[in-house]
Amino acid sequence: MRFLGPELGGVVEELSLETDARNNVLTKDYATSVEGVFSAGNMRRGQSLVVWAIHEGRECAIAVDEFLSKKPTMLNARSESLYEKR
Ligand SMILES: Cc1cc2nc3c(=O)[nH]c(=O)nc-3n(C[C@H](O)[C@H](O)[C@H](O)COP(=O)(O)OP(=O)(O)OC[C@H]3O[C@@H](n4cnc5c(N)ncnc54)[C@H](O)[C@@H]3O)c2cc1C
């Protein structure tokens, strides 16, 4: 059936996450419209390859780390901190 987009309902609806016209979860630096809730992979960027899902997972982990610690990440999946961009 190929990728059909994020499922309607579930956590997206329960948390009232903002979505785009394709039902992908809207994010800014992996953060959704609800504070403390993050999204990555197909749920965020739409249909793609598994290498992108892995990359997105790592980048999202950095965003979560910086959200929780309130300082630049010690994780080294990227050279540029999201925290410093803000
Ligand atoms: C038939 C097929 C073949 C593919 N073959 C390849 C390939 O050969 N090589 C390759 O690189 N990639 C391939 N892909 C793409 C690859 O599977 C995806 O890029 C990858 O699985 C994305 O990972 P993800 O974690 O972002 O999302 P997923 O693996 O799709 O995980 C998302 C999870 O979120 C759940 N979910 C969805 N909506 C909601 C909701 N509203 N509330 C709660 N939970 C929800 C889903 O049930 C699912 O468990 C293929 C995809 C398909 C469909």
PDBQT file of the ligand as one rigid body, heavy atoms in Angstrom, charges set to zero:
ROOT
HETATM    1  C1  LIG A 101       6.496  -1.086   1.524  1.00  0.00    +0.000 C 
HETATM    2  C2  LIG A 101       7.639  -0.197   1.977  1.00  0.00    +0.000 A 
HETATM    3  C3  LIG A 101       8.917  -0.523   1.585  1.00  0.00    +0.000 A 
HETATM    4  C4  LIG A 101      10.001   0.283   1.958  1.00  0.00    +0.000 A 
HETATM    5  N1  LIG A 101      11.257  -0.067   1.554  1.00  0.00    +0.000 NA
HETATM    6  C5  LIG A 101      12.305   0.704   1.911  1.00  0.00    +0.000 A 
HETATM    7  C6  LIG A 101      13.620   0.365   1.481  1.00  0.00    +0.000 A 
HETATM    8  O1  LIG A 101      13.865  -0.644   0.792  1.00  0.00    +0.000 OA
HETATM    9  N2  LIG A 101      14.643   1.178   1.867  1.00  0.00    +0.000 N 
HETATM   10  C7  LIG A 101      14.444   2.293   2.638  1.00  0.00    +0.000 A 
HETATM   11  O2  LIG A 101      15.406   2.989   2.968  1.00  0.00    +0.000 OA
HETATM   12  N3  LIG A 101      13.198   2.629   3.055  1.00  0.00    +0.000 NA
HETATM   13  C8  LIG A 101      12.132   1.876   2.702  1.00  0.00    +0.000 A 
HETATM   14  N4  LIG A 101      10.871   2.212   3.118  1.00  0.00    +0.000 N 
HETATM   15  C9  LIG A 101      10.713   3.436   3.934  1.00  0.00    +0.000 C 
HETATM   16  C10 LIG A 101      11.016   3.151   5.412  1.00  0.00    +0.000 C 
HETATM   17  O3  LIG A 101      10.204   2.071   5.862  1.00  0.00    +0.000 OA
HETATM   18  C11 LIG A 101      10.702   4.422   6.203  1.00  0.00    +0.000 C 
HETATM   19  O4  LIG A 101      11.527   5.490   5.718  1.00  0.00    +0.000 OA
HETATM   20  C12 LIG A 101      10.948   4.270   7.711  1.00  0.00    +0.000 C 
HETATM   21  O5  LIG A 101      10.258   3.155   8.218  1.00  0.00    +0.000 OA
HETATM   22  C13 LIG A 101      10.500   5.530   8.432  1.00  0.00    +0.000 C 
HETATM   23  O6  LIG A 101      10.708   5.344   9.832  1.00  0.00    +0.000 OA
HETATM   24  P1  LIG A 101       9.883   6.189  10.878  1.00  0.00    +0.000 P 
HETATM   25  O7  LIG A 101      10.349   5.729  12.216  1.00  0.00    +0.000 OA
HETATM   26  O8  LIG A 101       9.991   7.632  10.542  1.00  0.00    +0.000 OA
HETATM   27  O9  LIG A 101       8.350   5.816  10.642  1.00  0.00    +0.000 OA
HETATM   28  P2  LIG A 101       7.603   4.379  10.728  1.00  0.00    +0.000 P 
HETATM   29  O10 LIG A 101       8.581   3.241  10.655  1.00  0.00    +0.000 OA
HETATM   30  O11 LIG A 101       6.514   4.484   9.718  1.00  0.00    +0.000 OA
HETATM   31  O12 LIG A 101       7.009   4.430  12.201  1.00  0.00    +0.000 OA
HETATM   32  C14 LIG A 101       5.948   5.339  12.534  1.00  0.00    +0.000 C 
HETATM   33  C15 LIG A 101       5.137   4.706  13.653  1.00  0.00    +0.000 C 
HETATM   34  O13 LIG A 101       4.192   5.666  14.104  1.00  0.00    +0.000 OA
HETATM   35  C16 LIG A 101       2.919   5.047  14.217  1.00  0.00    +0.000 C 
HETATM   36  N5  LIG A 101       1.898   6.091  14.001  1.00  0.00    +0.000 N 
HETATM   37  C17 LIG A 101       1.492   6.655  12.849  1.00  0.00    +0.000 A 
HETATM   38  N6  LIG A 101       0.538   7.564  13.070  1.00  0.00    +0.000 NA
HETATM   39  C18 LIG A 101       0.331   7.582  14.413  1.00  0.00    +0.000 A 
HETATM   40  C19 LIG A 101      -0.536   8.317  15.264  1.00  0.00    +0.000 A 
HETATM   41  N7  LIG A 101      -1.416   9.214  14.776  1.00  0.00    +0.000 N 
HETATM   42  N8  LIG A 101      -0.499   8.074  16.593  1.00  0.00    +0.000 NA
HETATM   43  C20 LIG A 101       0.382   7.152  17.100  1.00  0.00    +0.000 A 
HETATM   44  N9  LIG A 101       1.234   6.423  16.341  1.00  0.00    +0.000 NA
HETATM   45  C21 LIG A 101       1.200   6.646  15.014  1.00  0.00    +0.000 A 
HETATM   46  C22 LIG A 101       2.906   3.974  13.144  1.00  0.00    +0.000 C 
HETATM   47  O14 LIG A 101       1.958   2.964  13.475  1.00  0.00    +0.000 OA
HETATM   48  C23 LIG A 101       4.355   3.473  13.193  1.00  0.00    +0.000 C 
HETATM   49  O15 LIG A 101       4.522   2.437  14.165  1.00  0.00    +0.000 OA
HETATM   50  C24 LIG A 101       9.782   1.434   2.763  1.00  0.00    +0.000 A 
HETATM   51  C25 LIG A 101       8.481   1.736   3.172  1.00  0.00    +0.000 A 
HETATM   52  C26 LIG A 101       7.415   0.947   2.782  1.00  0.00    +0.000 A 
HETATM   53  C27 LIG A 101       6.019   1.308   3.230  1.00  0.00    +0.000 C 
ENDROOT
TORSDOF 0
